[in-house]
Amino acid sequence: MLIHPTVERLRSLGLAAMADALVEMQNNPQAAEMPHADWLGLLIDREATFRDNRRLARRLTAAKLRQAATIENIDYRTARGLDRALFQTLTTSQWVREHNHLAIVGPTGTGKSWLACALGNKACRDGFSVLYKRASRLFADLAQARGEGRLARLMTSLERTNLIIVDDWGPEPLTAEQARDLLEIVDDRYDKGSLLITSQVPVTQWHDIIANPTLGDAILDRIIHNAHRIELKGDSLRRSADQKKKGPPPA
């Protein structure tokens, strides 16, 4: 069977993965015994998988996750107060589907950013758009966009993102302008998207970071009302890793 014209037609239609699969199957003697319906199913599966992987790659690139963390590599053995049952529930991304929020708080080095990036990675794999920003960079980007007259466009882009990760929020108090920007972002999340915030500051002290009591009440009411919480504790994992590398102290 001459398949070259069919392969070229598939490529011209943008079905490159299907074309490659057709060539592979034509060169596989065992495939000759398969029914035509099975051939067609395998070709469609190859094209669908290729397109799914390409979309995932685009989502991961757009997310700009700080760390290459995955939920499969989470360490539950380290004593840091990580609620395994809660975290495994979060890995289903159902909280993103339901437009809930998540706060991960704890001392420096306890893995807040790693956990956030792992959940962001899983959300990308589950088909959601994600954006990771350190809090300082997020507010710097907003200020720059305001100065360049493109703040509305940036806010629209943020609004369309399913999950926004704001890493390392606080402890410096927000300016009045930053508090207003945060309120607008949180307002845009209502019934449309989710926030994941990591902070060294306990949730009970977040009001102090916002400084403005009125804006603080409005922002926290919108965030905390639909928020899951992960509260970590213990020593820095980075410090523990360094100590393991150095070995025990001399006797």
PEHUMO-V966564 format. One line per field, one symbol per residue. psi: psi as a letter, one per 20 degrees, with the letter a starting at -180 (. if undefined). Layout:
psi = ???
This chain:
psi = poighgghgghhjklghhgghggghhjohhhhiqqhhhggghgggggggghghggghgghghhlphqmqqhijpoihpnjjoogggghghiijhhghjkrrppoqrrqjjkghggghghgghgghjjqpqpppqgghghghggghghjkkghgghggghipgppooqlpajpqqrhghhgghggggghhojhrqpopqqipqhijhhhhhgogghgggghhhghhkpqpoorrarphgghhhhhhhrqqq.
